[in-house]
Amino acid sequence: MTLLHTFKETLKPCGSLSSSSLLRISSTQELEPPRKPPKSSLSQQLKRLDDSYFLSSKHEYKISETQVEDSNRGEDDHKRGIKFEEEKHVEEEEDEDDEISIEFGRPGLNRAEFDYTGPYEPLLMSSIGEIPIIQVPASINCRLLEHQREGVKFLYNLYKNNHGGILGDDMGLGKTIQTIAFLAGVYGKDGDASDTSVLDSGKGPVLIICPSSVINNWESEFSRWASFFKVSVYHGANRDMILEKLNARGVEVLVTSFDTFRIQGPVLSGINWEIVIADEAHRLKNEKSKLYKACLEIKTKKRIGLTGTVMQNKMSELFNLFDWVAPGSLGTREHFREFYDVPLKQGQRVTAPERFVQIADQRKQHLVNLLRKYMLRRTKAETIGHLMMGKEDNVVFCQMSQLQKRVYQRMLQLPEVQCLVNKDNPCDCGSPLKQSECCRRIIPDGTIWSYLHRDNPDGCDSCPFCLVLPCLVKLQQISNHLELIKPNPRDDPEKQQKDAEFVTTVFGPDIDLVGGVSASESFMDLSDVKHCGKMRALEKLMASWISKGDKILLFSYSVRMLDILEKFLIRKGYSFARLDGSTPTNLRQSLVDDFNESPSKQVFLISTRAGGLGLNLVSANRVVIFDPNWNPSHDLQAQDRSFRYGQKRHVVVFRLLGAGSLEELVYTRQVYKQQLSNIAVAGKMETRYFEGVQDCKEFKGELFGISNLFRDLSEKLFTSEIVELRKDSNIHEKKRSLVETGVSEDEKEEEVLCSSKPETEKPVLKDLGIVYAHRNEDIINGGGATTTTTTTYQTSQNNNDDDENVKRADRKKNKRKSCREEEDMASSNREEKREKYKMLAEFKGMEILEFSRWVLSASPFDREKLLRDFLERVIQL
């Protein structure tokens, strides 16, 4: 029966060729984008498109002119028309907008490429000779991409070794599909009516725990990919009926929400589950939560976590997640903290001694090697980057309006804020105690404090630290829009009254400029941008994008901010859709489909919280995040609504921050967290920017501690100074090393330009109300040279000096651009060579290491023969 089943499986038709052993010539023509993407962010993609995938650096494939003219003769003629030609250098032309003039997918210039869709051969998960044969059904296998097949094999290896692990792919890479394919293979499903039940195979049922917002998504994906599974949802009013069905062995896969499992954990934990899968597993980051404790009671060892953000805020979250999927894999909690957590954070300090840096590097590599046993982590760039046109993540610091600055300053002078800032100072009464422990523990005259403690005039146990969060919220609201701090009509009358008192205090003599203390109902006032720095910048950016046919996703964490932005869009006459927490679940997909399909829809307003998971908005190529979140994963997930499989255009992201406000500190903490995650999870080398160390009172630095949270940054460019200081340090180190090696002055200047940026550029962003901007990937990833565009608050400089500075900056910019392009080309060539080498090894039937040894020992004739045979095979296909 096993041999018959295997024979039947191999006869099933599949949709395409194998990426591991077969090649094809694509005959489809890609639609040319309406507007070319910026050259600065797509140089690597362009080089990959213009160079050959398959040949050595001296040759490339090219379709002959005769073949182009006869392109309708059929695919066989196209294959026979492939020939070699000596490599030619492609000259790039720049227009005034610095855009790329290279055409994409021109008719008749089809290139040979990999086919990353399903293979002809079965996808075997079991080892050669292993009985029974475990393989993915052909109906699923033929639709999997290459990275998804690798993910399925990884999941099976976890299962076979009787322990759990993490599938940590980026959002949009198909973690759900890989899981379903893995389950279908493990349970021997092939889509026939004669399939036996999961329970008849001697295995237990499968439990899937996920956010309630994606329960329907799991149901629909099982229905689409593996309808032969008996799937039930344990959520809502019919839980008792589903539980009876489960006990009667009538359920193979049970899907439930995190909230339901947290409450019903004792009931569900008593069942002998074969496999437990936690979707969005980063929800298990807090070891003190009831959800985490409930999940620890699950008996099976085969626990699989699906998440694109393995670590969000701190190292302890990483330990908690892995201690659930594979208990004991990272040792004890105390061992992990002392051996990994503390050294990695201490080694990332900008002034850390060299010995600390070396220890951190050793521990980092040790941790990465350990995590590889239990985690498969892939990014879009590594997997489907060749199918997409790239993403550019810009962080834009918008100058607050003069009114915003005055209100922000008055907020910092409130008694509550001053109490927090001076909490560690000696008390004025002469007591040896600190102010926060003596006379300034409570603030009866404070508007915010009096409302928080309206039922307890003596204060609470955490006073005055209970004021931190409310004060931070007020500062962020001022940075975004002044209307947000006004009383909310939906609140109770007492809170509205206290908010009115607060507004009166912080606005002072400017109260009439914003229409009084009550929430404005005037459409024209709310849609006006004069008192909001971010909206002034957004107005000009959107006007440019809309005129060029771009579609925009506009995110905000605040529903009230969405209301204001909605009025702004109406005033400007833009066609838009909106999705927030009040949008019914059954209407959300129709809103998404309408936006993707309708050319008239220009903007999609989305709440960062309610935007949720599973929204695929690939028709948009501009993403605006109006207000940043302390958790960097929230902003990254918002970006991925557009930048995912199926996106045909270059995606540009704009994160808007209030310059000189608390939002700069929010962003720099995001950088700190992302860098720490890259170090611990991916083993990357990150630039050391900060002196502060999280959860370390000895090194609060510039990032941590209450005093930093409420520091006045209005006269500074806080983020710019940190980045520039580190950049200057790198330049001096570079020059010193060049002097020691005897490099001439001219060569030294050119070399330094290739590794840095000009000191100051023309303030070209001034008209947009932007004082500073940079690309997030330049700051986060790898400590390379940063490419920033800066402008200062002082703009009254001599015109002649300005002109000379502009010319000098342009010369340096051109040199730097040339250096950057050379570096991108070298990097692209290295990646292409690796792919070619891998293909030749597979064609030879060898592993990479074995093939490397063969190449070293083979004669030139044997190498040339291998290349000729490989190319003949390509042409035949």
N, C-alpha and C positions, 0 to 999 in steps of 0.2 A: 504494500500500500504506500509505503514511504517513497519508493522509487517512482511509482505511478503518479503520486502527488507532485514530485519534483519535475517529472517529465511534462506533466500538464502545466506546471507553473512556467517552465521555460518556453512553451509554445504560445503563451499569451502575448498579443501584440503590444508594443510599447511605442511611445510617441516620438522618439528621437534617438540620437546617438550617444555613446558614452564619452564623457569628457576625459576619462582616464586612458582610453585606448583608441578612440576614433576622432576624426576631425571632419569638418564639413566646410563648404564655402557658402556663406550666407547669401541668399538671393533676394532677401527682402531689403527694401530701401527704407532707411530711417527718415522720419520727417524732420526737416530742417527747423530748428527753433526760430521763432520770430525775431529774436534778438540775441546776439552773441554774448556769452558770459564774459565777465572780466578776465583779462589775461592773467592777472596776478595770482588768481586762485585756481586756475585750470591748466597751468603749464604742464604739469605732470600728465594730466589726462590727455592733453593734445599730443604730447610726444608719444604716448602709448597708442593713440589712434593713428598717428602718422607713420609709426615704425612697424616693422613686421613682428608678428608674434613668434615666428617659427625659425627664422634664419639667423646665422651668425651676424655680427655687427657689420660685415662687409657686403651683405646681400639683403634683398627684400623681395617679397612677392609683389607682382604687379600684373594687373589684367591688361592685356594688350589693347591697342586702339581698335584693332579689328574686332576684338571680342566685345568692346564697348558698343560699337556700331551694331553688332548682331546680338545684343543682349537678350533678345526675345527667342533665341533658338533653343533654349532649354538648359536645364542645369548641367547635363552631361557636357554640352559644348563649353560651358563656363569652366568646368573642372579641367577639361583638356586645354583650355586657353591660358592656364596659369604658367608663368615662366619667370625666370630670374632676370634681374637687371641690377647693375651696379647702383649702390645707394646714392641718392641725391639729397642734398641739403634743402630743406624747405624754408623759404624766406618768408618771414612774418612781417606784415605791415600793420602799423598802428595808426588809428584815426585819432581825432581830438578827444574822444571819450575813452581812449586807451582800451578799446575793445578789440577782439580777435576777428580777423578777416578770413580765417580758414573756414571752409564750408564743411559741414558734417554730413556724411552719408550722401554724397552727390550721386545722382543717377549714373549707373554704369561703373562706378568705382567701388564695387563691392569687395570687401577684404575677407581673407580667410580668417576664421575665428573659431573659438571653442563653442561647442553646443553644450550648455550647462543644464539642459533639461534631460529627462530620463533616459536610461540606457536600454540597449537590447538585452543585455545579460541580466540575470536576477541579482538582487541585492542580498547577498548572503551575510548574515550576522554571525552565524556559528563558524568555527574554525574548519579548515579543510579536513575531511575525514570524521568530523564529529557527527554523531547520531543521537537524536534526530536532527535533520537539517532545519535550521531556523532562518527564514528569509522573509523579506517584506513582500506582501502581495503585489503582483504586477500592476494591478489597477492603481495602486498608490505609488509604486516605485517609478513608473513612467512619468510621473509629474513632479518628482523631487529634483531640486537643484543639487549641485555637487556638494556644497557645504552641508546641505540637509542630510544627505546620505552619510556623510562623516559623523554628523550629530547622532543619527540613529544607531550607528555602530558604537559610538561612545556610550550611549544609554544602555545598550545591551551588555557591554563590558561591565558596567556598574552592576547590572542585574545579575550577571553570571558570577561575579565575585561576591555577591551577597552583601553589598553595602550600597549606600546612597551616594549622591553627588549633585553637582550644580551644572545645569546647562545655562551658561551665562552669555548667550548671544545678545547682540544689540537688538533693540526693538525693531520689528519689521523684518527679521530674518527667518521667521517661521518656526518659533519654538513649539507652538501648538501642533503644527503639522508633523514636526519631527517626533513629538510625543505619541501622536496617534499612529504613525507608521511603526514606531517601536512596539507599541502595544499590540498592533495587528500581527507583527512578526512573532512576538513572544507567545501569543495565544493561538498561533497557527491559523489565523483567519485568511481566507483568500477570496471572500465575496460570494461564494457559492451558497445555495440554499441548504446544502448538506453539511455546512459547517457545524461543528459541535459547539455547545455552550462553553463559555469560559470555565464555568463551575464543573462541567463534566470532564475537563482535562486534569482535574485534581488540583488546580490552582484556585486561590481565593479571588474575590472581586477586587476591583481597582477603585480607590478613592481619590478624587480630584478636589482640592480646596483652592478656591480662587476668590477674588473680589466679586461682590454681587453684580457689578456692572458688566462683567464678562461671562456670566453664566450662560446667557443666551448665545454668546459667541462660541463657547465650547459645544453647546448643543448643535448649532448649525454646522460647525466644522466636522463633528462626528457624522452628521447626516450627509455631508458633502463628500467626505473622504472615506468613511468606514461605517456605512449605514447598517452593516451586519452586526454591529455591537448593540446590545440592549442597554441603553443609556437612560438613567432616571435622575431627576433633580430633587435633592433633599433641601427644599427651601420654600418658605411660605406656609400656607394653611394645610397643605396635603402631606405634611411630613409623616404623620402616623401611617397613612396608607402606603407610602413609599417604604417605610421601615418594615412593614409587614411583608411587602413584596420582596424586599431584600432578604429577610429571614427565610422566605419560601424559595430562595435561590432563583428568583426571577429577575435579578439585576446583575449585570456584568460590570458596568461602570456607573459609579454614583458621583454626581457633581454637587458640591455644596459650597456655601460662602464662608468666609472667615468668621463673620459675625455669628452665623448659625453654628459653626463648629465650636466657637468659643463657649456658647451656651449649652449645646448638645454634645459636648466632648465626651462626657462619661458614657453616653449611650453608644456613640459611634466608635469609641476607642475599644470597646469590648469585642468588636468584630475582627475576625482574622483576615485582615487585608493582605493581599499579595503584594501590591505596590501602592504607595501613597505619593501623590504628586501635589506640590504646592506651587500654584501659579502666582507670579509676583511675590516670590518667596522673601523678598526684602522686608515684607510685613512682619517677619519673624526676627527682627533685629533687636528687640527689647526683651531681655531674659526675665524681666520682672512683670511683663504683661500676662494677663490671663490667657490670651491666645497662645503665647509661647509655651506656657505651662501645660495647656490642654494638648498641644501638639506633641509634647514630650511623652505623653501617655500612650501614643500609638505604638503598637507592639512590633510591627514589621521593621526590619532593618533596611528594607529597600525603599528609602525615602529620596525622592528626587525634587529638587528645587529649580524652578524656572524664573530667571530674573536677568534683566539687562543691566541692573545696578547692584552688583554684589555688595558694594560698600558705599554708603551715602555720606555719613557724617564722621564716624570714628572707627578705630580699629576693633573695638569691642563688638561692633555689629558684625564684622567679618567672622569673629570667633563664634558668636551666637548662631549664625547661619550654618556654619560648617559643623558645629557641635550638634546640631539637630539632624542634618542629613547623614553625617558619619561621626557618631559620638566617639570622642577620644582621638580623632584624627589630628587635632592640633594640640594635644596634651591638655593639661588642666588650665583653668582660667588664669591662675596666678603665673604659671609657667609661660603662657602666651604673652601676658602683659610684660613680664620682665625680659623675656628672650627676644620678642619681636616688637611689641608695641612701643615701649620706651626707647630702645635704640633707634628705631626708624624715625620717630618724631624728633629725637635729639639730634640725629645726624642731618636732619633737614633744616636746622637753624642756619641762618646765613653766616653767623659767626661761630659755628661749631668748630671745635678743634679738628685737625686732620685725622686724628686717631678716631674720633667719634664718627666721622664720615666714612672711614674705612670699615669700621665695625658695622655701621648701618648698611653699607653695600653688601657685606658678607651675609648679614641676616636677611636682607631683602632677597638675595639670590636663593638662600636656603628655603625661605618661605614660598617663593614662586615655584621651586622644584617640588615642594610638598603639595602645594595646591593643585598642580597639574594632575596628580593622581585622582583627584576628586572633582575637578572642574574643567569644562571646555569653554573657553572664552574666545569669541570671534567678533570682529567689528565689521561694519559695512564696507570699509575700505579694503579689508582683507578678503571679503567674500564676493560681494556684488558691486564693488567699486568700478569694475570695467563696464558695468551695465548702467551706471549713473554718471551724471555730469558734475558731481562734486557739490560741496557745501562750504560756505564762508560764514563764519560766526563773528559778527562785529559787535563790540561792546562800545556803546556811544554814551558819552557823558554830556548831558544837556545842561546848559546854564539855567538855573532857576530864575524866575522873574524877580524883580526888585521887591515886590510885595511878598513873594514866597520867602525870600531871604530875611526880611524883617520879621515875619511871623515865626520863622524857624529860630531866629535869635531870641525872641521873646519866650519861645517854648523852652529853650535851654536855661533861661533865667527863672523858671518857675520854682517854687519852694521844693516841690517833689524831686525835680531833677537835681537841684543843688544839694539836696540831702543825700542823694545817691552818689554824686560826684565827690562829696566831702566826707563820706561815711567813715573813712579810716583816720581822719584828722582828730586831734585831741578835742574833747568837748570844751566849749567856752566857759562852762561853769566852774572850771578848775579841777574837775574830776579826772582821775587817771584813765578813765574809760574812753573809748572812742565815741564819736558823735552818734553813730548808729546804735550804740549800746546804752546811751544815756539820754540826753535831752532831745536829740533829733531822731529818736526811734520812731516816733509818730509825728505827723504833720497835720494837726487839726485844722489849720487854716488853708490847707491845700484842696483845690477843687477835686482833683482826681482821687486823693486819699480819702476825703470825706465821703465820696460816693461808694468807694470800695468797702468802707467800714461803717456804712450807715446803720448797721445793726449791732456794731461793736465799737463804741467810741474809744475803748482802750487799745484798739489795734489787735492784730493777730500774731501768731507765733513767729511768722516769717517777716514781720515788719523790720525795716522799711523795704526789704527786697521784693515784697509783693508788688511794688510799684514798677519794677523793671519792664515787664511785658507791656502793661498799658501805656507807659511812656514811649516805648519803642514803636508801638503801633501808631501813636499820634505823630511821631517824627516821620515815619514812612508815609503817612497820609498827606502830611504837608509837602513832602517831596514830590508826590504824585499830582494832587490837585487839592486846592484849598477848600473846595466844596465838601470834601470827604470828612472834614473835622466838624462840620456843622451837625446839629441834631438830626438824627434819622427819624423820619415820620413813623417808621414801623416800630420804634422802641417805645417803652412805657413812658408815661408823662414825667415821672421822676428823673429818669435818665436823660430825657430831652432837656429838662430844666438844668441839670448839672452840665450837660454839654453846651448849653447856651451860655452859662457862666464861664466855662472854659474858653469858648470862642471870643467872648467879650474881652477876656484877659489877654489872649495871644494876638488878637487883631488890634486892640488898643485904638488909637486914633484913625486907623485905616478901615474901621468897620464899615463905613459907608461905601467904600470902594467895591465891596462884595455884596451889597444889598442887605446889610443887617445880619443879625444872628440866626435867623430862621433859614432853613433849607430853601434855596431858590427854586421857584417854579417857572421862571422865565426861560423859554426855549432859547432865546437869543443870548442870554447871559451864560447859560450852561454850555452852549456850543462855541462860545467865544474863547480864543486861545491866548488872549493878552496877558492873563495872570498865571498861565501854566507853561513853564519852560519846555516840558516834554511835548505838549500838544503843538507848540509852535514849530518844533523840529519835525514832528510827525506830519504836520500839515504840508510842509514843503517837500518832504520825502515822498509822501503819498501822491502828490500832484505829479512828480516826476515819474513814479512807477505806473500810475494809471495811464498816463499819456503814452507809455510804451507797451501797454497791453499786459502788464503783470497782474497776477492775482495774489491777494494778500490775506494772511492769517494774522489776526490781531488778538493777542492774549492779554488778560488781566486777571489778577488774583481776586480783585474786588468786584462784586456785582454792581455796586454803586458806580464804580469807575466805568464799567461797561455801559451803564445807563447814560453817562455823560458822553462817552465815545459814540454811542448810538446817535445821540442828538447831533454830534459833530458830523457824522457821516451823512445824516439827513440834510443838514445845512449845506454840505458840499455837493450833494446830489449823487452820491455813490450808491450803487446797488449792493446790498449786503444781506447776509443771513446771520442769525445769532443762535448760540447754544450755551445754556448755563444750567444750573442745578434745577431750575423750574421746568426745563424742557422734558416732556414725557419721554420715557425710554423708547417707546415704540415709534416715536417720530424722529429720533436722532439720525438713524441711518438714512431716512428719506431726505433729511436736510443735507447730509453729507453728499448723497448721490446727486441731488439737485445742484449743489455748488460745483461738483466736479464736472457735470455734464452741461451746465448752462454757461455759455460765453458771456452772458450779461451780468452774472454775479461777479462782483469785483472784490469784495471784502467779506471775510467770515469772522465775526466776533465770537470769541470763545472764552469761557471762564477756565482758568488754569486748573481749578479743582474739579469742575464738572466736565472739562474736556475729556477726562477719563482715558480709558484704554480702548484700543480697537478702532479709533477714528483714522481713516485713511484719506487724507486730503492732498493727493498728489497733483491736483491741478494747480495748486498754489506754488509760486516760486519765490515769494517774499514772506518772511515771518517776522513779526514784531512782538517782542515781549515787553509790555509796557512797564511792569514792575517786577523786580527780581525777587526770588525766594531764597530764604536761608539755606534750604536744601537744594544743592545744585541739580539733583536728578529731576526736579520738577521742571526746571527750565529746559533741560536736555530732552525730556519727554515731549514737551511742547514743540520743540524743533522737529522731532521725529514724526509729528503728524503729517508733515509734508515731505521730509527727506526719508523716503522708504522705497521699497521695490515698486517699480511702476512710474517713478518720477522721471520725466523726460527732459527737464530743464535744470539749469544750475540754480541751486537754492541759496539765497542770501538771507541771513538772519541778522536782525538788529535788536540788541538788548538796550533799552533806554534806561539810563541811570541819572539821578539828580546830582550834578557835580557839586562837591563840597558838602554833601549830606550823608546821612547814615547809610544810604544805599551804596556808597563807595566801600564802606566797611563790610556790608553784606556781600558785595561782589568779591572783595579780597579774601573773605572767608571761604567763598565758593572755590576760589583758586587754590587755597590751602587744602581744602577737602579733596578736590579733584586730583591734585598732585599727590597727596598721600595715598589715594586709591590707586593711581597709576603705579606708584612705587610698590605697594603691597600686593596688588592683584596682578599687574602686568609686568612688574620688574623693570620699569622704565627709569631712566635717569632724568630727574627734573631739576630745573634751575632753582637754587635756593634764594628766595626773595625775602623771607620774613624772619624776624627774631622770635616771635611769639610761638609758644608750644601749647597746644590744646590740653586742658586739664592739668596744667603745670603752673602753680602759683609763682614759682621762681622765675619763669620766663613768660610773662604775659605779653611782653613786647608791644607791638603796635596793633595787634588784632584782638587780644583777649582781655577780659576784665571789664567791670562796669565803667571805669573811668574812660576807657577807650570808646565804649558804646556812646557815651554822651559828650564826646569831645567836639569842640568847635572846629570844623574843617572848612568853613565857608571861605577862608582866605587862601586855601591851598588847593592843589590838585593832588590829593592824597595818593591815589593809585599811580598817577603819572610819576610822582617823585620816587616811589618804591621801584618802579620798573626802570626809570632812568638811572637811578643810583646803581642798580645792578648792572645795567648796560655799560655805564661809565667804568665800572670796576672791570668788566670783561675787556673793554677797549685798552685800558692801561696794562692789564696782564698780557694782552696780545702784543702791544707795542714793546713791552719789556722783553718778551720772549724773542721778538724779531731782532731787537738790538743785540741780544746775546748771541744770536746766530749770524750777525754781521750782514743783515739785509740793508740795502741802500734806502735812502729816504723816500724816493719815488715808489720803490717797490713796497716799502713799509706802508705808505699811505694807501696804495691800491689794495694791499692785503687787508688792512684794517677796514676799508670800505666794504670789502666782501663779507665781513663778519659783523658789521654793525649798520647803523642807520645815521643819517645826518642829524646834527644836534637839534636844529629847529627848522621847520619847513614853513612855507607861506601859510598863514592862517586862512586856508581856503574854506574852512567849515564855519567861519564866523557868521556868514549870512544865514546859516541854518540854525544858529543858536547853539552850536556844538563847540565845546571848549577842548575836548580831547576824545580820541577814538583809537582803538587798536583791534586787531584780530585776536580772538580768544585763543585760537590754536597756536599762535606765535608765543603766547605767554605760558600756556599749559604744557604743551607737548615738546619735551626734549631739550629745553634750554637753548634752542637755536636763536639766531638773530631775530629781533623783533622788528616788525614793520608797523610803525605807528604814525599817526597824523595828529599833530598837536597844535594848539593855539593857546595863547596866554590871555590873562585878564587884561593886561596892559597892551593896548594896540596903538597907542599914540607914539609911533616911532618915525624917524625921518624917512621920507619917501625914497631918497637916493640910497640910503642904507638898505631899505627894504628891497629895492630893485637888485642891488648887488647881492644881497642874501639869497634872493630868489634864484638868480643865475647860478650862484655857487651851489645852492641846494639841488638845482636841476642837474648840474654836472655830476654831483655825487649820487643823485638818485639814479641817473642812467648807468653809472658804474655799478652801483649796488644791484640794479635790476639785472644787468648782464651777468654779474656773479651769481645771483640767485637762480637765474635761468640755467646757468651751467651746472649748478648744484642739483637742480631739479632734474635736468637731463641725465646727469650721472646716476642719480638715484633711480630714475625710471629705467635706465639701461641695466642697472644691477638687477632690478626686479624681473625684467624681461629675460635676462640671461638665466636666472634661476628657473623660470618657467620652461625655457627651452631645454635646459639641462634635465629637468624633471621629466619632460616628455620623451627625450631621447632615452633616458633610463628605463621608462616604462615600455618603450618600443623594443628595447633590448631585453626586456623581461628581468630586469635587475632592480634591487633597491638602490637608493642614492649612494650609500657608502660602498656597496659592491661595484657599482658602475664607476665611481671615482677611481677605484683601484684598477679597473679595467682600462680606463682612459690613460692612466699613468704608464701602464705596461704595453698598451697597444701601439702598433706602428702607424705612421702617418697614412699609409695605404688603407689600413683597417678602419681608421677614423673616417677617411673620405668615403669609403665604401658604406659605412653605417649611415652617413649623412645622405648619400645618394639613394640608398634603399628606403630611408625614412621619407624623403621627398617624393619618391615614386609612389609610395603608399598613400601619401597625401593626395597626389593628383588622381590616383585611381578612385579615391573616395569621393 
